[in-house]
Amino acid sequence: MASVTDETDPRPGDDDLAEGGSAPVSATALRRTVLLVALLNLAYFFVEIGVALGIGSVSLFADSVDFLEDTAVNLLIFVALGFSLRWRAVMGRVMAGIIVLPAVAALAMAVAKFADPTPPDPLSLAVTAGGAIVINALCAALLYRVRHHGGSMSAAAFLAARNDVIANAAIIGMALVTGFTASGWPDILLGLLVVALNATAAREVWELAGAEDLAARALAGEDLDDD
């Protein structure tokens, strides 16, 4: 991933966010995009977590915490965009840790439901997940153009939105299975799948942040041969 600035000029101007042959993305446009995405995620977090707690769904609970995680990631981008390349690498690693949080929450709820796998309401699952697909698809579309223009931070936001669309579609399919089987185990198993998706995204973001750290050190003239 190409860098968008260097250690000597930590605050990019309107034309500094172009990468390769892609169209320039101004710092203002990037900030507006991630702020809008953060607000969309925060609004739907309250919708989804309310339904998840009401019907006792592990998968929907994990997905609702994803919305809160995405809010945090995009707000961090909004604040940290003007940081130097090295500090953006640090923030990328912080966000990799944030992405793990929904996985931990989902895992805890899944374990708690092992003793009583009561099935959640299939219709509520499907309708709520359908709304989540709309929100996450919109966020992914907004972030697609800027995913290479904020280093590991914007990549983190895009990866999270992309993975959430996949998880939402899986929840709808699982709702149909739950309706046919009247079992709570499909919901529990899907919740564990969401855990795996978040762990994968965290690893990818961590690796991107590591690449930015190496680039920053190279720009600073540090010797990388000993690493």
C-alpha positions in Angstrom: 0.0 0.0 0.0 1.4 3.4 -1.0 1.8 6.1 1.6 -0.1 9.4 1.4 2.4 11.6 3.1 5.8 11.5 4.8 7.5 12.2 8.1 8.4 15.8 7.0 4.9 16.8 6.1 2.4 15.0 8.4 -0.7 17.0 7.3 -1.7 16.3 3.7 -3.3 19.0 1.5 -6.2 18.6 -0.9 -4.0 17.1 -3.6 -1.9 14.9 -1.4 -4.3 11.9 -1.1 -4.0 10.6 -4.6 -2.4 7.1 -5.1 -0.8 5.9 -8.2 -3.1 6.6 -11.2 -6.3 6.9 -9.1 -8.2 10.1 -8.9 -7.2 12.5 -6.0 -9.2 12.4 -2.8 -9.0 15.5 -0.7 -8.5 15.3 3.0 -11.7 17.1 3.5 -13.6 14.7 1.3 -12.1 11.7 3.2 -13.0 13.2 6.6 -16.6 13.8 5.4 -16.9 10.3 4.2 -15.6 8.6 7.3 -17.7 10.9 9.5 -20.9 10.0 7.6 -20.0 6.3 7.8 -19.4 6.6 11.6 -22.9 8.2 12.1 -24.6 5.6 10.0 -23.0 2.8 12.0 -23.8 4.4 15.3 -27.4 4.9 14.4 -27.9 1.2 13.3 -26.0 -0.1 16.3 -28.8 1.0 18.6 -31.4 -0.6 16.3 -29.6 -3.9 16.1 -28.4 -4.3 19.6 -32.0 -3.6 20.8 -33.4 -6.4 18.7 -30.5 -8.8 19.5 -31.0 -8.4 23.2 -34.8 -8.7 22.8 -34.7 -12.0 20.9 -31.5 -13.4 22.5 -29.5 -13.8 19.2 -25.8 -14.4 19.4 -25.1 -13.7 15.7 -27.2 -10.4 15.8 -25.5 -9.3 19.0 -22.0 -9.9 17.4 -23.1 -8.0 14.4 -24.5 -5.1 16.4 -21.2 -4.7 18.3 -19.6 -4.6 14.8 -21.5 -1.4 14.1 -20.1 0.1 17.3 -16.6 -1.0 16.3 -17.0 0.5 12.8 -18.1 3.7 14.5 -14.9 3.8 16.5 -12.7 3.0 13.5 -14.1 5.7 11.4 -14.0 8.3 14.1 -10.4 7.4 14.7 -9.7 8.0 11.0 -11.5 11.4 11.2 -9.2 12.4 14.1 -5.9 10.9 13.0 -5.9 11.6 9.3 -3.4 14.5 9.8 -1.0 12.3 11.7 2.4 11.3 10.3 2.9 8.0 8.5 4.4 6.4 11.6 1.6 7.5 13.8 -1.0 6.3 11.3 0.7 2.9 11.5 0.3 3.0 15.3 -3.4 3.9 15.0 -3.8 1.1 12.5 -2.6 -1.4 15.1 -4.9 0.2 17.6 -7.8 -0.4 15.3 -6.7 -4.0 14.7 -7.3 -4.4 18.4 -10.6 -2.7 18.2 -11.8 -5.1 15.5 -11.1 -8.0 17.9 -13.5 -6.6 20.5 -16.7 -7.7 18.8 -15.2 -11.2 18.4 -14.6 -11.4 22.1 -18.2 -10.2 23.0 -19.7 -12.7 20.5 -17.6 -15.5 21.9 -18.7 -14.8 25.5 -22.4 -14.7 24.5 -22.1 -17.9 22.5 -20.5 -19.7 25.4 -23.3 -18.4 27.7 -25.9 -19.8 25.3 -24.4 -23.3 25.1 -26.4 -24.3 28.2 -29.7 -23.0 26.8 -29.7 -22.7 23.0 -33.2 -21.2 22.7 -33.8 -20.2 19.1 -34.3 -16.4 18.3 -37.3 -15.2 16.3 -36.5 -15.9 12.6 -38.5 -13.0 11.2 -36.9 -10.4 13.5 -33.5 -11.8 12.6 -34.1 -11.6 8.8 -35.7 -8.1 8.9 -33.0 -6.7 11.1 -30.2 -8.3 9.1 -31.7 -7.0 5.9 -31.6 -3.4 7.3 -28.0 -4.1 8.3 -27.1 -5.1 4.7 -28.4 -1.8 3.4 -26.4 0.2 5.9 -23.2 -1.8 5.5 -23.4 -1.9 1.7 -23.9 1.9 1.6 -20.9 2.3 4.0 -18.7 0.0 1.9 -19.6 1.9 -1.3 -18.7 5.2 0.4 -15.4 3.8 1.6 -14.5 2.0 -1.6 -13.1 5.1 -3.3 -11.1 6.2 -0.3 -9.9 2.8 0.9 -6.3 3.5 -0.3 -6.2 7.1 0.8 -5.7 6.9 4.5 -3.2 4.1 4.9 -4.1 1.3 7.2 -6.9 3.3 8.8 -9.1 3.6 5.7 -8.3 0.1 4.8 -9.5 -1.0 8.2 -12.8 0.8 7.7 -13.4 -0.7 4.3 -12.5 -4.3 5.4 -14.9 -4.0 8.3 -17.8 -2.8 6.1 -17.1 -5.5 3.5 -17.0 -8.3 6.1 -20.2 -7.0 7.7 -22.1 -7.3 4.5 -21.1 -11.0 4.3 -22.1 -11.5 7.9 -25.5 -9.9 7.4 -26.3 -12.1 4.4 -25.3 -15.1 6.4 -27.7 -14.0 9.2 -30.6 -13.9 6.8 -29.8 -17.4 5.6 -29.4 -18.6 9.2 -32.8 -17.1 10.0 -34.4 -19.4 7.4 -32.6 -22.4 8.8 -33.7 -21.5 12.3 -37.3 -21.2 11.2 -37.2 -24.8 9.7 -35.2 -26.4 12.6 -36.6 -24.4 15.6 -33.1 -24.7 17.0 -30.8 -22.1 18.5 -27.6 -23.8 17.4 -27.5 -22.2 13.9 -27.5 -18.8 15.5 -24.7 -19.8 17.9 -22.6 -21.3 15.1 -23.0 -18.2 13.0 -22.0 -16.0 15.9 -18.8 -18.0 16.0 -18.3 -17.4 12.3 -18.6 -13.6 12.8 -15.8 -14.1 15.4 -13.6 -15.6 12.7 -14.4 -12.8 10.2 -13.4 -10.2 12.7 -10.2 -12.0 13.6 -9.3 -12.2 9.9 -9.9 -8.5 9.4 -7.8 -7.7 12.5 -4.9 -9.7 11.1 -5.1 -7.9 7.7 -5.2 -4.5 9.3 -2.2 -5.4 11.6 -0.2 -6.4 8.5 -1.1 -3.2 6.7 0.0 -1.1 9.7 3.3 -3.0 9.9 4.0 -2.2 6.2 3.3 1.5 7.0 5.7 1.4 9.9 8.4 -0.1 7.7 7.8 2.7 5.2 8.0 5.4 7.8 11.3 4.0 9.1 12.7 3.8 5.6 11.8 7.4 5.0 13.5 8.3 8.3 16.7 6.7 7.0 16.6 3.9 9.6 18.5 0.6 8.9 15.9 -2.1 8.3 18.5 -4.9 7.7 18.5 -6.0 11.3 14.7 -6.7 11.4 
